[in-house]
Amino acid sequence: MQMRQAELDSEIETEKDTEQLLHEFRQQIKKITNLDTDDERILKPIIQSLIHTVEIGVDGSIKQIHYNFAAPSFIGA
């Protein structure tokens, strides 16, 4: 019984951590959407900081985008 309680507590903590990371990621996205610029030199590093990897298919199409939830860094954050 105590072991199950410890497992559930661990899952709850993991969920809280994930929620916090997601909240921080959303905040970074809000900052980007509020930018009023078409300057690629500014936008490119910001967008790159939010994306971890992009999987490309054999045909050149984007298969999957892996976002950087764990540590999104944003200029001016």
GIQUITA-V490420 format. One record per pair of residues at least 4 apart in sequence whose ideal C-beta (glycine too) atoms are under 8 Angstrom apart, sorted by sequence separation. I is the first residue (numbers start at 1). J is the second residue. If there is no record, write none. Layout:
i: <I & I>
j: <J & J>
This chain:
i: <1 & 2 & 3 & 4 & 5 & 6 & 7 & 8 & 9 & 10 & 11 & 12 & 13 & 14 & 15 & 16 & 17 & 18 & 19 & 20 & 21 & 22 & 23 & 24 & 25 & 26 & 27 & 28 & 29 & 30 & 31 & 39 & 40 & 42 & 43 & 44 & 45 & 46 & 47 & 56 & 57 & 68 & 73 & 37 & 38 & 56 & 57 & 67 & 37 & 56 & 57 & 35 & 55 & 56 & 35 & 54 & 55 & 55 & 54 & 55 & 32 & 35 & 54 & 55 & 53 & 54 & 53 & 32 & 51 & 52 & 32 & 51 & 52 & 51 & 52 & 50 & 51 & 32 & 50 & 49 & 28 & 29 & 28 & 50 & 49 & 49 & 50 & 25 & 49 & 49 & 46 & 46 & 45 & 42 & 25 & 32 & 25 & 31 & 25 & 28 & 31 & 28 & 31 & 22 & 25 & 21 & 24 & 21 & 28 & 18>
j: <5 & 6 & 7 & 8 & 9 & 10 & 11 & 12 & 13 & 14 & 15 & 16 & 17 & 18 & 19 & 20 & 21 & 22 & 23 & 24 & 25 & 26 & 27 & 28 & 29 & 30 & 31 & 32 & 33 & 34 & 35 & 43 & 44 & 46 & 47 & 48 & 49 & 50 & 51 & 60 & 61 & 72 & 77 & 42 & 43 & 61 & 62 & 72 & 43 & 62 & 63 & 42 & 62 & 63 & 43 & 62 & 63 & 64 & 64 & 65 & 43 & 46 & 65 & 66 & 65 & 66 & 66 & 46 & 65 & 66 & 47 & 66 & 67 & 67 & 68 & 67 & 68 & 50 & 68 & 68 & 49 & 50 & 50 & 72 & 72 & 73 & 74 & 50 & 74 & 75 & 74 & 75 & 75 & 75 & 67 & 74 & 68 & 74 & 69 & 72 & 76 & 74 & 77 & 69 & 72 & 69 & 72 & 70 & 77 & 69>
